[in-house]
Every structure is written in C-alpha cells, then in structure tokens.
Amino acid sequence: MTEKKYTIKDIAKLAGVSKGTVDRVLHKRGRVSKEARDKVNQVIVEIDYQPNLIARNLKKNKVYRIYALIPDAKYDHYWLPTIKGIDEALKEFKPFGLVLEKFYFNPKDCNSFQKQTEQALSLKPDAILMAPVFHKESLDLFKLCKEHSIVVASFNNHIDKLGLENFIGQDLNQSGRVAAGLIDKITKKNCNIGILHINEESHMKHKEIGFRAYFKEKHKKPKEIVTFSLTNSEDLNFQDNISQFMSDNDGISAVFVTNSKAYLIANLLKNENKKIVIVGYDLLNENIELLKNGDIEFLIHQRPYRQAYVGVSYLAENLLFGKKIPSQNLLPIDIITAENVKYYEN
C-alpha cells in the first residue's frame, strides 16, 4: 500500500487552521497563537509529516558551489578514480542547482596547493572538499573555511589536530595493522621486515604506527622492522637507493609499501631475481599486473572513487537539504589478491 504524502493543505484541514498558519509553524516565522501551534504540531506528529526538502530547495532557486581541491592525477595515477567519483556525484546533484569545480594541485609542490587554495577561496564557495596532502597548509585552510562559514570535508588523509572531523577514508592505523597481519601469516617467525615510505607523506606514518603496534602486541619477541623513506620516486638515484637498502638489510623477507608505489619495488626486485613478500596499496594497473603474476602478494584497496563520491554527496546534501555531515565515515579495508582482483578492476 502506498503511503500517503501529506501536504500543507492536508495539515491545515486536519488541524482546523489556515494554510498560512501551517506554513508559519513549519518555518518558525511570524505570529501564531499557542492554541493554533499546538494543533498543527499535534497533527504533524500524528501523521509523521516529513517536509519535501527537494521541492523546497528548488523553490529557492539557489545555486550552491562546491570546489574540490585534489591532486593532479598526471603526477600520481592513484587519484584518477577520485575524479570519476566527483563527476558521478555531480551528475546526481546538478539538477538541484549544484555547481562543482575541481582545482588540481601538484601533490609534490606545497606552493601549488597554496595557489589553488587561494584561487578557490577567492571565488567564495559554499563548500570545499579537499585531500589534505600538506599538513600545515591544510590546517590553515580548515581554519579559513570556518572563519568564512564555508562547509569543508576531507578525504583520504586525515589531519591529527582536527581528529576525524568530516573525514571520509580509512582508519590508517588499522590499515597498517591489517598489512602486518597479512605479512605475519605468510612469513617465518624470525624474519626481518622492511617498511618503505615512497614520496613520504604524513599519513604513511599512521600506517607504520599501526603496523609496528601489531607485532609488538602479537609477539613477545617482536620481529626486526626497518623503515626506509624516500622523498622522490623520480629521483635518478631511486633504484640505487632501494638496492642499497635491500643490500644493507639482506635478511629482509617481506616489505610493506605504504602507498600505491609497490610496483616500483616489485619490478626492481624482479629484475634483480630477488623474491620477497610484498604488501602494498591501491589498484593501479601496474600493481594489478604484478599481483596477478605473483610478484605482489596483497594489495589493500583504499576505495578512492568511493571516498570522493561520498565526500561530494555529504556536502551536497548538507547544502541542499540541511542534512548533517557525519563526523567520520571510515570505509572498509579491502584485501585484494590475485584470486579476487577481477571483481574490483572496474
């Protein structure tokens, strides 16, 4: 049976008041006697009246502007799905008067982020979705948005000092623990492990903390874990630096790569005829191919498409319909293997 959709006219008839009175009660404006207000509110409760927020917004004829500050995918293919997620969300909300513009920055250049931030703010957006790659600069942006009543949400990386306010992504600490559990299950008890931060960013440290905590809690005698950080994977000495690290730590049986660059390590070791366990992140084509060939054991899927799609949706629903944005949305931590990767490739 179809549930009846009540209108203001229906409420007025049931309460025995005028439509104008009902409108004033619903929108809490103008003078209404206590008796009339009580009658209207009683009817609203009895029929469980839900206002049509979509229709109300269309009547306002208001255009809302959301600006997305995201890394340019030409510098890192990891970000390609986020663009698709943003575009898909825009398709859904564009009919309601939503305008969305993307501001791309170089994830390796803080000045690029600041420049795009300044440009976005100068256009006076209603909301900003951002990937806070740069810690201090992202904090500054959050503060400016609050000062100017701009709704803001972040995805992929969270900022310590803000906790998980309006954050969409994974629990990075737990993500590191998952990686540790995978390595622990398929390596010998006395093996050594390497953690590789490539193009190091602050969020990678959270993964390392979780990774180390797992072994500290699970083993009375924790395995030896060695961390190696590289700031630029495009450095001409990159391969030499990795080879030197592996040579200096010849007992390493497994490597945890804390971002999407696992393929760089897998290809290097493959060329040197070395075989160790590799656990990394993200479904880049290069990673998928090596996963299928057995050169990478596991990939952790961070769902970048979903992160961006949900981020835009939350902001849009807040602006258009007044829905509160959850303080956090922690997405599942998917473990991808050669056997199940085909279900995730599209």
N, C-alpha and C positions, 0 to 999 in steps of 0.2 A: 504494500500500500504506500503510495507517495505521500510524504509528509507535507502538510500544508505550509506554504510560505506566507507568513503574515505581513501585512503592510501597515503603514501608519494609519491608514483609513480603518483597517480592521481593529487596531488597538483603540482608536478613538471611539468606535462603535461599542466595543466591549466595556470600555471604561465610562462611557456616557459623557465624554468631553469632546471638544473640537479637535480637528487635526492640528491646528496651530498650537494647542496646549500640549499635545503629544510631542510635537517637534521641539518645543521649548524644554520639555522634560528630558528628552533623549539627548539633546545637545547642551543641556545645562545652561540655558541663556534666557534672559527675560524673566518677568514676574509670573509666578504660578502659585496659586493658593496651596496650602498644605493638604487640604482635602483632595484637590484635583491631582496633585503629585502622588499622593498615596494610592489613589485609584489606578493611575497609569502604571506605577511601579508594581502594583499587585498583579495587574494583567500581564505585564512583561514577564514576571516570574512564573505565572501560571502557564503561559504558552511557550516559555523558554525562548523568547524572542532574540534573534541574532541579526544585527544590522547588516545590510548588504554593503560591505566596505568597498567592493569593487565599483559598484554603481555610484557610491558617494564620492569616490576619488575621481571618477570620470566627470562628474558634475563640476568638480573644482577646476577642471581643465588645467591642472598643474603639471608642469614638466619638471621632472627630477633628474638631476645629473649625478652619475657615479663615475669616478675616474679610477682606473686601475693602474697602479704602479707596479710593473712586473719586469723581471729581467728579460732582455732581448734574447730570443731563442737562437739567434745566429752565433752567440757566444757559448751557449750550452743547450743542446737539444732536449735536455730534461724538461725545459719549460714549454715545449711545443704543445703538450696536452692541456696546459693551463689556458692557453689562448683559445683552444677549442671549447673548453669548459665555460669560459667567459662568454664566448659567442653564442653558445647554446642557451645559456641563461638569459641573455639579452633577447633572443628570439621570443622567449616566453613572456617577458615583461614589457617589451617595446610597445605593444598595443595599449598599455596603461599609461603612456606618457613618460616612459623611461628613456633617457639618453645615456649611453655609456661610451667612454673614450679610453683607449689604452695609451699609457705613457711608458715607453720602453727605455730601460737604462742598462748600461754595461755592468754586469754583476761583479766585475773586477775593478771597477772605477767608481770610487766614492763620489767624485765630482759630478759624474754623470747622473748618479742618483739625486744629488742635491739640485742639480739643474732642472731635472724633470719634476722634482717636488715643487720647486718654486713656480714653475710654469703651471702645474696643476692647481696649486693654491691660488694663483693669480686669477684663475677663471671661476673662482668661488663655487666649488662643487657642493652638493648636498651630502655626499658621502665619498669615502676613499677606501678602496680595497688595496692592500699592499702586501708584498712579500718582503719582510724586514731583513734584508740581507746584511745591511750595515747597522750595527748595534746602536751606536750613539746617535747617528743621523735619524734612524727610525724612531728612537725615543723622542727626539726633538720634534719630529713630525706629529707623533701622537699628541704631544703637549699643545702644539699649534692648533691641531684639529679640535681639541677640547675647548681651547680658548675661543674658537670661532664657531662653536656648536656644529662642527662637521662630524657626522657619524663615521666611525672608522672600524674596520675589521682587518685582521691579518691572517695569513695562511702560510703553511709550510714551515716557517721558522717562528718560534715564539721568543719574546724578549723577557729576560729574567725579571726586571724591575716592574713589569706590567703583569706578571703572572701569566694567566691564560685568558686575559680579557678579550672577548670577541675573537677567539682564536679557532681556526679550523685546520686540523692537521693530525699528526700522530703524536703520541706520547714518546718523545725522543729517547728518554731514559729507558723506557720499557722496550723500545725498538732495539736498543743496544743489548738489552738482556736477552731478547729473542735471538739475536745473532750469536751471542755467547752460547746459548743453549744448543743451537744447531751445531756449532763447532765442537762443543763438548761431547756431543753424542756420536760424532764420527771421527774423533781423533783419540790417540792414546793418552793415558793419564799423565804421562811425564813429558808431553810435547811442549814446545815453546810456540807462542803465538805473536804475530805482528798486527798492529793496528796502523793503518795508513790513512792519513788525512791528506787528500789531494785538493789543491786550491782551498786551503783551510778556511772555514767559516766557524762562527761561534757555536752554531747548532751541532756541529760534529763532536764537540766536547761533551755535550749531554749524552750522546750515544756512547762515547768512550766511558763515561762515568757509570752508565748502566751496565756496560759490557764487563768492566772490571769488578763491579759490585756482585755480579752473578757468580764469578769464580771465587771471590772472597767468601761468599756465603755458602757455596756448594762444596768447597774443598778445604779440608783442614790445612793442607799444604798447597796454596794457590799456584797455578801454573805461571811460568815466567812470561810476562807480557811486555813487549817492547813497542813503543809508539814512535812513528816517524811521520813528520809533517813536511809537505811541500806546498809552497805558495803559488806555484805556476806550472801547470802541466804542459804549457807550451814552451817552457824553457828548453834550450838546446841541450842542456845537461840533464834533462829529466830522466832519461833512460839510464844514464850512467849513475845518477844518484840512487835510483831504485836498485840497480845491480849491485852497487857498493853496499847498500843497506842489507840486501839479502846475503851478500858475501860475508859481511861482518857478523851476521846473525844466522850462521849456517844451520843451526838446529831448529829453525822455524818450520813447523809442519802445516800451519794454517795462517791465513791473512784475512783480516776484517777490513774492508774498504768502506769508509763511512759516507760515501756519496755515490754518484752514478758512474764513476770512473773505473769500475772494476775491470773493464775490458782492457784498459791500458796495462794493468798488471798481468792479466791473463795472457795477453799477446806477448808481452816481454818474456814471461816465464816459458811460454810455449816455444818461442824462438831459441831459448837457451836450453831447451829439453829438460826443464825442471817441472815437476808435478807436485803441487801442494794444494790443500783445500782453500778455496776462495769463497767468501761470502760477501756480497755487495748489495747495492740498491738499484732499483729502477729498471724499467723495461725499455731501455734504448735498444735499437736494432742490433748494435754491436754486442751488447750484453746478452741479448736473447740468442744470438747465433752461437756464442761461446757456451752458454748454458746448455743448449741442445747438444753441443759437441762434447760436453762433459768437462770443459776447461774451467767452468764456474759451477760450483755445487748448488748454491742457493742465491736467489735474489729476493730482497724484501721490497714489496711494492708499496709506494707511498701515496698512490692514487692522486697524482697532481691534477688530473681532469676534474675529479670529484671535489677536491679542495677548492678550486677556483669557482666551479659551478655553484657549490653551496655558499661560498662567500658572497657572490653576487646576489644569489637568491635571498639570503638573510638581509642584506642591505636593502634590496628592492622591497621586500615585504615590510620592512620597518618603515621605509619612507612612504610607501603607497597605502599600507593598511594598518600601520601602527603596531605591528607585531614586534614583540621584544626579541632582541638578538640573544641567543644563548651565550652564556659567558665562555663556553668552550664546546667544541664538537670534536672529540677525539676519534678519528677514523680507525677501523680495524687494521691490524698489522698482518698483511698477507704474505705468506711464504710461497715463493714461486720455485718450481722445479722443472726439469726437462719434461716431466710427465704431464704437468698441468698448465704449462705456459701457453698452450694454444687457446685456452679459454680466456686468456687475458689480453691477447695480442690486439684485439680490436676494441 
